[in-house]
């Protein structure tokens, strides 16, 4: 299984990769500069969390490793890997409809709550990297 050894990095395509689901103890990296923002990641086997400028962006339980995380006006795309199935919460626009695709399959339309959070369950056990795409309707 792959993990992001440096906890947070910028990829050649401009996306970011973060998290290390293999760590037994919590690790964090703060004040990582990316596109004029400051990112903070906390990660280990039990949880992975990403914040931008102090605001929630991503959380998974249990912990995951996330690759090629990219935000656009239309949504977010990334690949996620973990030791077991994960519940992932993504910070998006408040009360907005999104179409969610997990591993190429349409998981349906979902609406964010007043805080802009969207919850997605992803089957990861033995699956390797699973692509997730969240597009605004």
N, C-alpha and C positions, 0 to 999 in steps of 0.2 A: 504494500500500500504506500502511496506517495503522501508526503506531508510537506508543508512549507517550512523548511528548517530555520529560515531567518524571521519567521512569524509574519512578516508583511513585506511584499516586494512589488515593484512596478515591472510589468512584462513589456517585451519589445513592442507589442501591439497597443500599448497605452492602458491596458486593463491592469487590475491588481490581483494578486494572489495572497491569501492570508490563512492563518490558522494551522494548528498542528494537533490532530486528533490522537496522536500517539503519546503525548506527554502525560506522565503520571501526576505531575505537579503543575499548578497554575503558572503560566508565564504571561507577561504583558509587554507591549511596546507602545509608548506614547509619543505624541508630537511628531509623527511621521508626516512629512510634507508631501502633498499630492494635489496637483492642479489648484494651488492656492488654498487648499484646505488642510486641516490637521486631523490625521486619523489616529485612532487608538484601537488596538486589538488586545483582547484577553482570550487565552485559549488553553485547553488541556482536554483530557479524555471525556470529561463530563459536560463541557460547555465551550462554545466559541462565540465571541461577541465582537462586533465591529461598530465603532462610533465615528462620526464625522463632525468636527467642531462641537463636540459634546452632545450631539444628537444621535439617537438610535438609528442604525442602518441595517444590521444583520445579527441574528442570534440563532444558534442551533443547540439542541439538547438531544442526545449527547454531543460532544465536540465533533467538529468536522474540519476538513481541509478544503479550502475554496480556491478554485483556479479560474483565471480570466474573468473576474467579476467586473462587469461593465454596465454603467448607467447611461441611459439615453433619455430623451424626452418621452419616448414611448414605453419605457420600462427598464427591466434589468435582465441580464443574462449572466450565467456562470455555470461552472461544473463543480460538483461537490462530491467528496469522498469521505467515508467513515467506516468504522468497525461494525456499526449496527444501524438499523433504521433510525432516521432523525426527524424531529419536529423542527422546522425552520420558520422563523418569523422574520419578515422583511419590512423595513420602513419605506413606505411609498407616500403618495398623495392621499390626503384625508378623503374619506367617503367617495372613492373612485372605483369604477369597475375595471377589472383586469381579466385577461384570459391567461391561464397557466398551462404550461407544457412541461412535463417531467419525463425525461428519457425518450423524447420524441412523441409521447402520447399526450393528447389533450386531457388535462385534469379538470377542465371545466372553467366556468366564469366565477370569479370571486370578487367581493366588494370589500375594500378596506374599511376599517372602523373609523371613528372620529379622530383617533390618534394616527391614522394612516398605516396601521399594521395589518399585514396579510400573513396568514399561517398556511404552511404547506407541509405535508408529510411526504418524505422521500425514502423509498426502500433502498438502503445502501449495503446491507449485509452481503458480502461476496460479490457486489456488483461492479466494483472499480469506480471510475469517475462517471457520474450521472449528470447529464446536461439539464439545466433548469432555465426556462424562459418565461418571463412574466411581461405581458404586453398590455398596454392600456387599450381599452375598448373605445 
